[in-house]
Amino acid sequence: MDQNKSGAISDDEMIREACQIIEKANEKKLLLRLLGAMGIIMCCSTVSEDYLETYKKLGRLGSGASMFTDVDFAAYAKQKKDIEKFLKNDLGFKPDMAINAFFGNKRLIYYNTAKNYSVDIFLDKLEFCHDIPFVDSKGCGRLELFDYYIPPEDLLLEKLQIHDITYKDIADVAMLFLTHKIGDSTSRCSLNGRYVANVLCDDWGFWYDAINNLHTVEKYINKFVEDKKFTKEQAAVALSNLSSLISLIDATPKTNRWNKRAKDGTKKLWYRPVAELEKR
């Protein structure tokens, strides 16, 4: 087992563990797909493993201490009972009885006590400052689109929904823009900007945080060049893709729901405080 000096599993080993869980789940016809930084690392590295070196320059990999203490998965609530049996009986993981009972059909937490990490499973949607659904407006599931992670546009939305965005989230978003062109469809190296724009055009609060976060990322990408974390060429690619997405979001007609909420602006709370969610 690959471990660092503190005894924690290394980043590489955690990623291998996550992939093995997904593959074993597939054998049971269960869909588990990676969220968060681990999902973004896998998403970007499938375009080219060369990008892992850039990720390291940003301080998101290979910094000595293990980056991951848990694995975040997306799943469908309709498979909840089978997923619980799989984690408990097939993998020998221990459930967090209190959390699992408290969140009902929204979230599950299980522990691998032998290797000292947990898996956090979000069912049907990610609920934090804003919601990221795993089923689109037409009722089509999004977890089937890629083998190991949620689609790149959902990985992006997951980061843009954060009200108080941090450096690590900014770095993750920058990597998505470096590795994925903005288009009208999703693929290994293309991010469906139309999908992102359609999600934001119906939710003013989400749109407001997302646009602010995109402009923050824009400033950081320029700083990455100064700090020699991005080359000028890399920055040009990332900024071009970021600009294309903002233009697409701006050009997308907003819904009546968006316009109605926009009248109140920031006079009313426009996001869900994460601390409140954790208390639920």
C-alpha positions as a Markdown table, in Angstrom:
| # | Residue | x | y | z |
|---|---|---|---|---|
| 1 | Met | 0.0 | 0.0 | 0.0 |
| 2 | Asp | 1.3 | 3.4 | -1.1 |
| 3 | Gln | 1.6 | 5.7 | 2.0 |
| 4 | Asn | 3.2 | 9.0 | 2.9 |
| 5 | Lys | 5.2 | 9.6 | 6.0 |
| 6 | Ser | 2.1 | 10.4 | 8.1 |
| 7 | Gly | 0.7 | 7.0 | 7.4 |
| 8 | Ala | -2.1 | 8.4 | 5.1 |
| 9 | Ile | -2.7 | 6.8 | 1.8 |
| 10 | Ser | -1.0 | 8.7 | -1.1 |
| 11 | Asp | -2.9 | 10.7 | -3.7 |
| 12 | Asp | -2.2 | 8.1 | -6.4 |
| 13 | Glu | -3.4 | 5.2 | -4.1 |
| 14 | Met | -6.6 | 7.1 | -3.3 |
| 15 | Ile | -7.3 | 7.6 | -6.9 |
| 16 | Arg | -6.7 | 3.9 | -7.6 |
| 17 | Glu | -9.0 | 3.0 | -4.7 |
| 18 | Ala | -11.7 | 5.2 | -6.1 |
| 19 | Cys | -11.4 | 3.7 | -9.5 |
| 20 | Gln | -11.6 | 0.2 | -8.1 |
| 21 | Ile | -14.7 | 1.0 | -6.2 |
| 22 | Ile | -16.3 | 2.4 | -9.4 |
| 23 | Glu | -15.3 | -0.7 | -11.4 |
| 24 | Lys | -16.6 | -3.1 | -8.8 |
| 25 | Ala | -19.9 | -1.1 | -8.6 |
| 26 | Asn | -20.2 | -1.4 | -12.4 |
| 27 | Glu | -20.1 | -5.2 | -12.1 |
| 28 | Lys | -23.2 | -4.8 | -9.9 |
| 29 | Lys | -24.8 | -2.4 | -12.4 |
| 30 | Leu | -24.4 | 0.4 | -9.8 |
| 31 | Leu | -23.4 | 3.9 | -11.0 |
| 32 | Leu | -20.9 | 5.7 | -8.9 |
| 33 | Arg | -19.1 | 8.7 | -10.4 |
| 34 | Leu | -16.4 | 10.9 | -9.0 |
| 35 | Leu | -17.0 | 14.5 | -7.9 |
| 36 | Gly | -14.7 | 17.3 | -6.8 |
| 37 | Ala | -11.0 | 17.6 | -7.2 |
| 38 | Met | -10.5 | 13.9 | -7.8 |
| 39 | Gly | -13.0 | 14.0 | -10.6 |
| 40 | Ile | -11.4 | 17.0 | -12.1 |
| 41 | Ile | -7.9 | 15.5 | -11.9 |
| 42 | Met | -9.1 | 12.4 | -13.7 |
| 43 | Cys | -11.1 | 14.4 | -16.2 |
| 44 | Cys | -8.1 | 16.6 | -17.1 |
| 45 | Ser | -5.6 | 13.8 | -17.1 |
| 46 | Thr | -7.7 | 11.8 | -19.7 |
| 47 | Val | -7.0 | 14.7 | -22.1 |
| 48 | Ser | -3.3 | 14.4 | -21.4 |
| 49 | Glu | -1.3 | 13.1 | -18.5 |
| 50 | Asp | 1.1 | 16.0 | -19.1 |
| 51 | Tyr | -1.4 | 18.2 | -17.4 |
| 52 | Leu | -0.7 | 16.5 | -14.1 |
| 53 | Glu | 2.6 | 18.3 | -13.9 |
| 54 | Thr | 0.7 | 21.6 | -14.2 |
| 55 | Tyr | -1.6 | 20.5 | -11.5 |
| 56 | Lys | 1.4 | 19.9 | -9.3 |
| 57 | Lys | 2.7 | 23.4 | -10.0 |
| 58 | Leu | -0.6 | 24.7 | -8.7 |
| 59 | Gly | 0.0 | 22.9 | -5.5 |
| 60 | Arg | -2.9 | 20.5 | -6.0 |
| 61 | Leu | -0.9 | 17.3 | -6.3 |
| 62 | Gly | 2.4 | 15.9 | -5.0 |
| 63 | Ser | 2.9 | 18.5 | -2.2 |
| 64 | Gly | 3.9 | 15.8 | 0.3 |
| 65 | Ala | 0.8 | 15.6 | 2.5 |
| 66 | Ser | -2.1 | 13.6 | 1.1 |
| 67 | Met | -4.6 | 15.8 | -0.8 |
| 68 | Phe | -7.5 | 13.4 | -0.2 |
| 69 | Thr | -9.0 | 12.2 | 3.0 |
| 70 | Asp | -12.2 | 11.0 | 1.4 |
| 71 | Val | -13.7 | 10.1 | -1.9 |
| 72 | Asp | -16.8 | 11.9 | -3.2 |
| 73 | Phe | -19.3 | 10.1 | -5.4 |
| 74 | Ala | -22.4 | 11.0 | -7.3 |
| 75 | Ala | -25.1 | 8.3 | -7.5 |
| 76 | Tyr | -28.9 | 7.9 | -8.1 |
| 77 | Ala | -31.2 | 7.6 | -5.1 |
| 78 | Lys | -33.1 | 4.8 | -6.8 |
| 79 | Gln | -30.0 | 2.6 | -6.3 |
| 80 | Lys | -29.5 | 3.7 | -2.6 |
| 81 | Lys | -30.3 | 0.3 | -1.0 |
| 82 | Asp | -28.2 | -1.7 | -3.4 |
| 83 | Ile | -25.3 | 0.8 | -3.0 |
| 84 | Glu | -25.5 | 0.4 | 0.8 |
| 85 | Lys | -25.4 | -3.4 | 0.5 |
| 86 | Phe | -22.5 | -3.2 | -1.9 |
| 87 | Leu | -20.4 | -0.9 | 0.4 |
| 88 | Lys | -21.2 | -2.9 | 3.5 |
| 89 | Asn | -21.2 | -6.5 | 2.2 |
| 90 | Asp | -18.9 | -6.5 | -0.8 |
| 91 | Leu | -16.4 | -3.9 | 0.4 |
| 92 | Gly | -16.7 | -4.2 | 4.1 |
| 93 | Phe | -17.1 | -0.5 | 4.7 |
| 94 | Lys | -18.7 | 0.8 | 7.9 |
| 95 | Pro | -21.7 | 3.1 | 7.7 |
| 96 | Asp | -22.0 | 6.4 | 9.5 |
| 97 | Met | -25.4 | 5.5 | 11.1 |
| 98 | Ala | -26.2 | 9.0 | 12.3 |
| 99 | Ile | -25.4 | 10.9 | 9.1 |
| 100 | Asn | -27.1 | 8.2 | 6.9 |
| 101 | Ala | -30.3 | 8.4 | 8.9 |
| 102 | Phe | -30.2 | 12.2 | 9.1 |
| 103 | Phe | -29.8 | 12.8 | 5.4 |
| 104 | Gly | -32.3 | 10.2 | 4.2 |
| 105 | Asn | -32.2 | 9.8 | 0.5 |
| 106 | Lys | -29.8 | 12.7 | -0.1 |
| 107 | Arg | -26.4 | 11.5 | 1.2 |
| 108 | Leu | -24.5 | 8.5 | 2.5 |
| 109 | Ile | -21.2 | 8.2 | 4.3 |
| 110 | Tyr | -19.2 | 5.0 | 4.7 |
| 111 | Tyr | -15.8 | 4.3 | 6.2 |
| 112 | Asn | -12.9 | 2.1 | 5.1 |
| 113 | Thr | -11.4 | 1.6 | 8.5 |
| 114 | Ala | -8.5 | -0.5 | 7.3 |
| 115 | Lys | -7.1 | 2.3 | 5.1 |
| 116 | Asn | -8.5 | 5.2 | 7.1 |
| 117 | Tyr | -10.6 | 7.0 | 4.5 |
| 118 | Ser | -14.3 | 7.7 | 3.9 |
| 119 | Val | -16.6 | 7.7 | 0.9 |
| 120 | Asp | -19.3 | 10.5 | 0.7 |
| 121 | Ile | -22.1 | 9.7 | -1.7 |
| 122 | Phe | -24.5 | 12.4 | -2.9 |
| 123 | Leu | -27.8 | 11.0 | -4.3 |
| 124 | Asp | -29.5 | 12.6 | -7.3 |
| 125 | Lys | -28.0 | 16.0 | -6.7 |
| 126 | Leu | -25.2 | 17.9 | -4.9 |
| 127 | Glu | -26.7 | 20.3 | -2.4 |
| 128 | Phe | -24.4 | 23.0 | -1.1 |
| 129 | Cys | -24.6 | 26.8 | -1.8 |
| 130 | His | -26.5 | 25.9 | -5.0 |
| 131 | Asp | -27.8 | 22.6 | -6.4 |
| 132 | Ile | -26.1 | 20.5 | -9.1 |
| 133 | Pro | -28.6 | 17.9 | -10.4 |
| 134 | Phe | -27.5 | 14.5 | -11.7 |
| 135 | Val | -30.5 | 14.4 | -14.0 |
| 136 | Asp | -31.1 | 17.1 | -16.6 |
| 137 | Ser | -34.3 | 19.1 | -17.2 |
| 138 | Lys | -35.4 | 16.5 | -19.8 |
| 139 | Gly | -35.1 | 13.7 | -17.2 |
| 140 | Cys | -31.9 | 12.2 | -18.7 |
| 141 | Gly | -29.3 | 10.9 | -16.3 |
| 142 | Arg | -25.9 | 12.5 | -16.5 |
| 143 | Leu | -23.9 | 9.8 | -14.6 |
| 144 | Glu | -23.9 | 7.5 | -17.7 |
| 145 | Leu | -22.0 | 10.0 | -19.8 |
| 146 | Phe | -18.5 | 9.2 | -18.5 |
| 147 | Asp | -17.0 | 6.0 | -17.0 |
| 148 | Tyr | -15.3 | 7.4 | -13.9 |
| 149 | Tyr | -16.5 | 11.0 | -13.2 |
| 150 | Ile | -19.4 | 13.3 | -13.7 |
| 151 | Pro | -19.3 | 15.4 | -17.0 |
| 152 | Pro | -16.8 | 18.3 | -17.1 |
| 153 | Glu | -19.6 | 20.9 | -17.2 |
| 154 | Asp | -21.0 | 19.4 | -14.0 |
| 155 | Leu | -17.5 | 19.4 | -12.4 |
| 156 | Leu | -17.3 | 23.1 | -13.4 |
| 157 | Leu | -20.7 | 23.9 | -11.9 |
| 158 | Glu | -19.8 | 22.1 | -8.7 |
| 159 | Lys | -16.9 | 24.6 | -8.2 |
| 160 | Leu | -18.8 | 27.7 | -9.5 |
| 161 | Gln | -21.7 | 27.1 | -7.0 |
| 162 | Ile | -19.3 | 27.8 | -4.1 |
| 163 | His | -20.1 | 31.2 | -2.5 |
| 164 | Asp | -16.8 | 31.6 | -0.8 |
| 165 | Ile | -14.5 | 30.2 | -3.4 |
| 166 | Thr | -11.0 | 29.2 | -2.2 |
| 167 | Tyr | -7.6 | 28.9 | -4.0 |
| 168 | Lys | -7.9 | 25.1 | -4.5 |
| 169 | Asp | -11.3 | 25.6 | -6.2 |
| 170 | Ile | -9.9 | 28.4 | -8.4 |
| 171 | Ala | -7.0 | 26.1 | -9.4 |
| 172 | Asp | -9.4 | 23.3 | -10.3 |
| 173 | Val | -11.5 | 25.6 | -12.4 |
| 174 | Ala | -8.4 | 27.0 | -14.2 |
| 175 | Met | -7.4 | 23.4 | -15.1 |
| 176 | Leu | -10.8 | 22.6 | -16.6 |
| 177 | Phe | -10.5 | 25.7 | -18.8 |
| 178 | Leu | -7.0 | 24.8 | -19.8 |
| 179 | Thr | -8.0 | 21.3 | -20.9 |
| 180 | His | -11.5 | 21.7 | -22.2 |
| 181 | Lys | -12.8 | 23.7 | -25.1 |
| 182 | Ile | -16.2 | 25.3 | -24.7 |
| 183 | Gly | -18.8 | 23.9 | -27.1 |
| 184 | Asp | -22.4 | 22.8 | -27.4 |
| 185 | Ser | -21.7 | 19.2 | -26.6 |
| 186 | Thr | -19.7 | 17.2 | -24.0 |
| 187 | Ser | -16.8 | 15.0 | -24.8 |
| 188 | Arg | -13.4 | 14.0 | -23.4 |
| 189 | Cys | -11.9 | 17.4 | -24.2 |
| 190 | Ser | -15.0 | 19.5 | -24.7 |
| 191 | Leu | -17.2 | 21.2 | -22.0 |
| 192 | Asn | -20.8 | 21.8 | -22.8 |
| 193 | Gly | -21.1 | 25.5 | -22.3 |
| 194 | Arg | -24.7 | 25.5 | -23.5 |
| 195 | Tyr | -25.6 | 23.2 | -20.6 |
| 196 | Val | -23.9 | 25.5 | -18.1 |
| 197 | Ala | -25.6 | 28.6 | -19.5 |
| 198 | Asn | -29.0 | 26.9 | -19.4 |
| 199 | Val | -28.6 | 26.0 | -15.7 |
| 200 | Leu | -27.5 | 29.5 | -14.8 |
| 201 | Cys | -30.2 | 31.3 | -16.9 |
| 202 | Asp | -32.9 | 29.9 | -14.6 |
| 203 | Asp | -31.3 | 30.7 | -11.2 |
| 204 | Trp | -30.2 | 34.2 | -10.5 |
| 205 | Gly | -28.4 | 33.4 | -7.3 |
| 206 | Phe | -26.4 | 30.6 | -8.9 |
| 207 | Trp | -25.7 | 32.9 | -11.9 |
| 208 | Tyr | -24.5 | 35.7 | -9.6 |
| 209 | Asp | -22.0 | 33.5 | -7.7 |
| 210 | Ala | -20.9 | 31.7 | -10.8 |
| 211 | Ile | -20.1 | 35.0 | -12.7 |
| 212 | Asn | -18.2 | 36.4 | -9.8 |
| 213 | Asn | -16.2 | 33.2 | -9.4 |
| 214 | Leu | -15.4 | 33.2 | -13.2 |
| 215 | His | -14.0 | 36.7 | -12.9 |
| 216 | Thr | -12.0 | 35.7 | -9.9 |
| 217 | Val | -10.5 | 32.7 | -11.8 |
| 218 | Glu | -9.7 | 35.1 | -14.6 |
| 219 | Lys | -7.6 | 37.3 | -12.3 |
| 220 | Tyr | -5.8 | 34.2 | -10.9 |
| 221 | Ile | -4.9 | 32.8 | -14.3 |
| 222 | Asn | -3.0 | 36.0 | -15.1 |
| 223 | Lys | -1.2 | 35.7 | -11.7 |
| 224 | Phe | -0.4 | 32.0 | -12.5 |
| 225 | Val | 1.8 | 33.3 | -15.3 |
| 226 | Glu | 3.6 | 35.7 | -13.1 |
| 227 | Asp | 4.2 | 32.9 | -10.6 |
| 228 | Lys | 5.4 | 30.5 | -13.4 |
| 229 | Lys | 2.6 | 28.1 | -12.6 |
| 230 | Phe | 1.1 | 28.5 | -16.1 |
| 231 | Thr | 3.0 | 29.3 | -19.3 |
| 232 | Lys | 1.8 | 32.3 | -21.3 |
| 233 | Glu | 0.4 | 29.8 | -23.9 |
| 234 | Gln | -1.5 | 27.9 | -21.2 |
| 235 | Ala | -2.9 | 31.1 | -19.8 |
| 236 | Ala | -4.1 | 32.2 | -23.3 |
| 237 | Val | -5.9 | 28.9 | -23.8 |
| 238 | Ala | -7.6 | 28.9 | -20.4 |
| 239 | Leu | -8.6 | 32.6 | -20.7 |
| 240 | Ser | -10.0 | 32.1 | -24.2 |
| 241 | Asn | -12.2 | 29.2 | -23.0 |
| 242 | Leu | -13.2 | 31.2 | -19.9 |
| 243 | Ser | -14.1 | 34.2 | -22.0 |
| 244 | Ser | -16.1 | 32.0 | -24.4 |
| 245 | Leu | -18.2 | 30.6 | -21.6 |
| 246 | Ile | -18.9 | 34.1 | -20.1 |
| 247 | Ser | -20.0 | 35.3 | -23.5 |
| 248 | Leu | -22.3 | 32.3 | -23.9 |
| 249 | Ile | -23.8 | 32.8 | -20.5 |
| 250 | Asp | -24.4 | 36.5 | -21.2 |
| 251 | Ala | -26.0 | 35.7 | -24.6 |
| 252 | Thr | -28.4 | 33.1 | -23.2 |
| 253 | Pro | -31.9 | 34.4 | -22.6 |
| 254 | Lys | -32.9 | 34.4 | -18.9 |
| 255 | Thr | -36.1 | 32.8 | -17.7 |
| 256 | Asn | -39.0 | 34.6 | -16.0 |
| 257 | Arg | -37.9 | 33.0 | -12.7 |
| 258 | Trp | -34.4 | 34.4 | -13.2 |
| 259 | Asn | -35.7 | 37.9 | -14.0 |
| 260 | Lys | -38.1 | 37.9 | -11.1 |
| 261 | Arg | -35.4 | 37.0 | -8.6 |
| 262 | Ala | -33.0 | 39.5 | -10.1 |
| 263 | Lys | -35.2 | 42.4 | -9.0 |
| 264 | Asp | -34.3 | 41.7 | -5.4 |
| 265 | Gly | -30.6 | 41.1 | -6.2 |
| 266 | Thr | -28.4 | 40.8 | -3.1 |
| 267 | Lys | -31.1 | 42.4 | -0.8 |
| 268 | Lys | -32.3 | 38.8 | -0.2 |
| 269 | Leu | -30.0 | 35.9 | 0.6 |
| 270 | Trp | -29.2 | 34.3 | -2.8 |
| 271 | Tyr | -27.2 | 31.2 | -1.7 |
| 272 | Arg | -27.6 | 28.4 | 0.9 |
| 273 | Pro | -25.1 | 28.9 | 3.7 |
| 274 | Val | -23.2 | 25.6 | 3.9 |
| 275 | Ala | -23.1 | 25.6 | 7.7 |
| 276 | Glu | -26.9 | 25.6 | 7.8 |
| 277 | Leu | -27.0 | 22.7 | 5.4 |
| 278 | Glu | -24.6 | 20.7 | 7.6 |
| 279 | Lys | -27.0 | 21.2 | 10.6 |
| 280 | Arg | -30.0 | 19.8 | 8.7 |
